[in-house]
Amino acid sequence: MAERRDVAVWLHDESARVIVGAPSAATPSRWAVQGEIVEEVGAGLWLKANTVEEFRPGGGQVNWLFKSSQLFIPWHAIVTIQAFEGGAKEIGFRPTPAE
């Protein structure tokens, strides 16, 4: 049996907006998709995932859902890929406590 490759794929703002169908914004968000790599192909990768997470400036978060259980992500859309050892982990930004 092949080893699972659980990852978080961080996306460029404009590319993520195209993927989820969101309008452009004056201030970019940070975007991540957490899931399992199904297949890598020449133009990108197929990821088994449920949501695309948008982390908005100021601390807001939106989870974008899609109908398919697999999402194609082109290489040019990817900022970085974070690999997890031992299964999926919680990802994202946490607000810092007020001082």
Number of C-alpha atoms within 10 A of each C-alpha: 3 4 5 13 17 22 21 25 22 20 27 17 21 16 17 23 18 12 18 13 10 12 8 11 10 5 8 15 20 17 26 26 25 24 23 20 19 16 11 14 10 7 10 15 16 17 24 19 20 18 19 23 22 22 18 15 11 8 9 11 16 12 14 15 13 14 8 9 12 16 21 16 20 17 15 11 18 18 13 13 14 12 16 13 10 9 12 15 12 7 12 12 12 7 8 6 5 4 3
